[in-house]
Amino acid sequence: MGTLRPILGQPQSTVVQPDDTLVDVAYRFRLGYSAVEALNPGVDTWIPKPGTLVRLPTVTVLPETEPVGLVINIPEMRLYDFTVKGLPEVFAIAIGDEIDNSLLGEFKVGTKRTNPVWHVPKSIREEKPELPAEVPPGPDNPLGDRWMTVGNTSYGIHGTNTPYSIGRLATHGCIRLYNDEMRRLFDRTASGTKIRLTYQTVKLGRRGDGLFVEAYPDVYNREPGRVGEVLLKLRELGLASYVDTELLQQVIKDGIGYPIQVGTIPKAVLDAAESAPAAPAARDDVRPTHRGAPKTTPASHPHARQG
């Protein structure tokens, strides 16, 4: 229906184990730390009580973009791989921080490297003079063991030596993945594959007759008028009268990164939309792929910023 996007996935949760942190939970399920934290505001990040139920961010609205190649929604801190058959696989990522923003726009996968050498940029060496000019492959290399260049730029999509940084503003502009997921993405992604880096802090989706909003913090302060823009879009779609406006505004303000139902679309409106040739139907059975992971976890750490 118009620009309402399909909602992927089903709700999932897990139970905190002894000695777990929320960072460990995020790593175990290969999810972004910030996404897990935002969805569980009452749970202590570093000393959660064993047995506590933790909600997992495994439901998401597809970004409003062409489903081709690799789509990266920066404020969401997720990469959608549309090169696979059927449903896209979804990867948690780390992005550039407030000073060194990640790129936006359309590119193609450039040079690919296994076991890359990190040629430390001059700006980073000025910030951290203890760093050498080059860091060879190995456990101290912040690029991990796989690198894919974004177009002809100096930025890349790569692995990491700091897995607790995934789901944070933690890089100097690159896109960072968990190492095992980066290897899988690297192996199946050809040079020349389309990359779209987009910036969507609010996504509108539909499941059945429910109208959902999924919102994220405006991490780069690029969308100051987003509430008004969303309301305008709903009016253009003829759906504004079916939405709880106060709830919608609160969802956008909270920015927890999870689809929240803000309205119900009447059956007559849905039937009319479904019969229109240009109106794609949302699907209830679509699920993103969030692969599980071994139960071994990295040492927890609150900050990381490299590469």
Sequence and secondary structure as in RCSB ss.txt:
>XXXX:A:sequence
MGTLRPILGQPQSTVVQPDDTLVDVAYRFRLGYSAVEALNPGVDTWIPKPGTLVRLPTVTVLPETEPVGLVINIP
EMRLYDFTVKGLPEVFAIAIGDEIDNSLLGEFKVGTKRTNPVWHVPKSIREEKPELPAEVPPGPDNPLGDRWMTV
GNTSYGIHGTNTPYSIGRLATHGCIRLYNDEMRRLFDRTASGTKIRLTYQTVKLGRRGDGLFVEAYPDVYNREPG
RVGEVLLKLRELGLASYVDTELLQQVIKDGIGYPIQVGTIPKAVLDAAESAPAAPAARDDVRPTHRGAPKTTPAS
HPHARQG
>XXXX:A:secstr
 TT EEEE   EEEE  TT  HHHHHHHTT  HHHHHHH TTS SSS  TT EEEE   EE  SS   SEEEETT
TTEEEETTSSSS EEEE BEE SSS    EEEEEEEEEES  EE  HHHHHH TTS SEE SSTT TTTTEEEEE
TTSS EEE  S GGGTTSEEESS EE  HHHHHHHHHH  TT EEEEE  SEEEEEETTEEEEEE   TTS  TT
HHHHHHHHHHHTT GGGB HHHHHHHHHH  SS EEEEE  HHHHHHHHHSTT     SS   B     S     
 S     
